[in-house]
């Protein structure tokens, strides 16, 4: 009383072979998807660092703006002092000292700004590379899913060909 028309060992071997191939294809796909949370944490950390660097950029811009405003005030004061007296240079020396100090501050802020911009660019490149890698992994995942689908289709055909007659 056999229910299966094709009870040859080859039929069972075909099913076993197709199932093994399906599992072999499924394992790396599952491994890839298990790694996504870690990769997203790294991506989120990069985005947060980018946010902190942007805040630093804003602060540097404010520092440069403050220094620029102070230099304008100093220049105005210097101009007024120069017109008031030609004999007392002590006031002008102080103003020139302040002007020099603010000029150094602006140069330091500018240098810091350039360093911060460089870091932002590095992070942006990292984000771009991460996005590229994610895109490639998605493409590979799609290919693996296509392979899995084809394997399951073959398995279905093997099972259908060996299924018991429903009559």
Secondary structure, DSSP 8 states (H G I E B T S, - for coil): ----S---HHHHHHHHHHHHHHHHHHHHHHHHHHHHHHHHHHHHHHHHHHHHHHHHHHHHHHHHHHHHHHHHHHHHHHHHHHHH-SS--HHHHHHHHHHHHHHHHHHHHHHHHHHHHHHHHHHHHHHHHHHHHHHHHHHHHHHHHHHHHHHHHHHHHHHHHTS----
